[in-house]
Structure formats: C-alpha cells, structure tokens
C-alpha cells in the first residue's frame, strides 16, 4: 500500500482477469464510480479532484492494463478490447451500476463499454480524448498516432517522451513524487508498448462513430477550450451523435482534470447529483443546445 498527498488516497494492487492492476478506492457510499486513469499519466491524475468527489460516491480508480503501473496484456491495447476489461474491473470491485469517468484515453474505451453493455453503467463522464472521424489530433499525440514506424519510439528515452507530454500542463504544478510516478509508468519499453492503444485510433474510432447514436447511457462530455492535443471538435463530434449527452467547455488545455480541477470536479458532482437523469434523448445529428462554457 502506498499513501501520497492525501491520507484517503491509498494505492494497492490486486489481480483482475489474470493481470496485476493498481488501484485506489475511497470509503463506501451509496453511489459508485469507476475512474480510468488518463495516459500517459496514472491514477494519481485524480488526486486534485479526489477529495471533491469522494464525498459524493464510492470511488475506485484504476491504472488500466499497460498504463500507469498496471501489468500489460498486448491484446487489450485498443479501446474496444479495453472496454471489456473495464467491465471486468467493475465486476471485480462489485460495482453494480457505477458512474464511469474516463478522461483522455479512457474516453473511447468508456464509450465502447456503454455501447456493448447498455445497462451496465449508470452514466459516463468523458472528454479530452480522440473521437472525431476523420481524426482531429494535434501536438505529440498526432505525431505518435500517425508515425509510419513505431520503432523510433522504442529507441527513444521513455522519460523524455512522457515529460514532453506533461509539458502541456498549464497551471497545475505536479509534485515531484507524482511526476516521478508518471515517468516510472513508462520506463523500459512500457511507454512504447502502450502506444499501440492510441495507434489503433484510425481503425477503432470509425467503428465507435457508428455505435454512438445507439448509446442510451447518459454522457457528460468535458473539454478544455484550448486543448491542442485533442481539440474541442472531438467533444462536439460526440455531442452531436450521442442521444443523451451534455457538453461543458472549461477554460483549460488538455489536462483539464488537473489544470482546472475545481471546475472539472464541480461539473462531475453536479452530473452525479442528478444531471445525468435529465440528459434528454435528442435525435442523433441534431443541433444540441445543452453546451455550457465555463470561463
């Protein structure tokens, strides 16, 4: 067990589906939420919002297989395959009908999970993740996804690759221990191997786009207004196609869960408090009015 900045934030390991997975959880409460750590960070990305969320629900945060400090299985390194693991993780933690929070790389996996298991999840919170078709990516993520040969990344210094991605943090100052946790999560060949997940986007997101109009699970989308990695067009793409969705635009870049932690948590807790129940069904492709901008 490891304790970090918050005494209620303790990390442990357990075996799920044959893989050793790192997780943290809060005290039991009536409502439940499963949080998927964003790549290339780890579940410590949720530390700035943990105390704001854990009074509203029993939280379980996990490093997905191959990300953070969880064991990798190559067959899971795509959003569709990872969605199956997400459901297994919910089963393992006895989360009966949880909210699912999947920022960044968790977005596509969360949406696939809702599409394949329509009654399993109470609601989704997604965003800052690739979704649009054709792909709409920027910065390093665009380079990593579109590179013809991934071998160049296997020979690069993984700490520098992760550090380059973290340079996108605008306001939040990472504690040294958290930064080191992120860097260690990509050590050796872990970072290069985990790239298989995002490099599957060209094939996977087209399939997901076809499923979006059939997802009846309420979805809260949160995007950074000036996210240059996964620009807000990705959030708009989802909002136009998901029948029961709400979109909030926050004054932040890509790492909105850290750079605008208070606003990010406020959107989630309002959603959990009942916002998800009022996410009305609208015809896919219609112009949606429920878009909120937080300056």
HUJOPE-V990942 format. One record per backbone hydrogen bond with DSSP energy under -0.5 kcal/mol. NH is the residue of the N-H (numbers start at 1). CO is the residue of the C=O. Records with the same first field share a line. If there is no record, write none. Layout:
NH = CO ; CO
//
This chain:
2 = 11
4 = 6 ; 9
9 = 6
10 = 8
11 = 2
12 = 23
14 = 21
16 = 14 ; 19
19 = 16
21 = 14 ; 19
23 = 12
24 = 61
25 = 10
26 = 59
33 = 58
34 = 99
35 = 33 ; 60
36 = 101
37 = 35 ; 62
41 = 38
45 = 42
46 = 43
47 = 44
49 = 46
50 = 46
51 = 47
52 = 49
53 = 49 ; 50
54 = 50
56 = 53
57 = 53
58 = 31
59 = 57
60 = 33
61 = 24
62 = 35
63 = 22
64 = 62
66 = 70
67 = 64
68 = 41
70 = 67
71 = 20
76 = 73
77 = 74
78 = 76
82 = 78
83 = 79
84 = 80 ; 81
85 = 81
86 = 82
87 = 83
88 = 84
89 = 85
90 = 86
91 = 87
92 = 88
93 = 89
94 = 91
95 = 90
96 = 94
99 = 32
100 = 123
101 = 34
102 = 100 ; 125
104 = 127
106 = 103
107 = 104
109 = 105
110 = 106
111 = 107
112 = 108
113 = 109
114 = 110
115 = 111
116 = 112
117 = 113
120 = 117
121 = 117
122 = 98
123 = 98
124 = 218
125 = 100
126 = 220
127 = 102
138 = 229
141 = 138
142 = 138
143 = 139
144 = 140
145 = 141
146 = 142
147 = 143
152 = 149
153 = 150
154 = 150
155 = 151
156 = 153
158 = 156
160 = 157
161 = 157
162 = 158
163 = 159
164 = 160
165 = 161
166 = 162
167 = 163
168 = 165
169 = 166
174 = 172
179 = 175
180 = 176
181 = 177
182 = 178
183 = 179
184 = 180
185 = 181
186 = 182 ; 183
187 = 184
190 = 187
191 = 186
193 = 189
194 = 190
195 = 191
196 = 193
197 = 194
198 = 194
199 = 195
200 = 196 ; 197
201 = 198
203 = 200
204 = 200
205 = 201
207 = 203
208 = 204
209 = 205
210 = 206
211 = 207 ; 208
212 = 208
213 = 209
214 = 211
215 = 212
216 = 214
218 = 122
219 = 244
220 = 124
221 = 219 ; 246
222 = 126
223 = 248
225 = 250
226 = 252
227 = 224
228 = 226
234 = 231
236 = 232
237 = 233
238 = 234
239 = 235
240 = 236
241 = 237 ; 238
242 = 238
243 = 212 ; 241
246 = 219
247 = 290
248 = 221
249 = 292
250 = 223 ; 248
251 = 294
252 = 250
256 = 254
258 = 255
259 = 255
260 = 256
261 = 258
264 = 260
265 = 261
266 = 262
267 = 263
268 = 264
269 = 265
270 = 266
271 = 267
272 = 268
273 = 269
274 = 271
275 = 270
276 = 271
277 = 274
278 = 274 ; 275
279 = 276
280 = 278
282 = 243
285 = 240
286 = 283
288 = 286
291 = 289
292 = 247
294 = 249
295 = 293
//
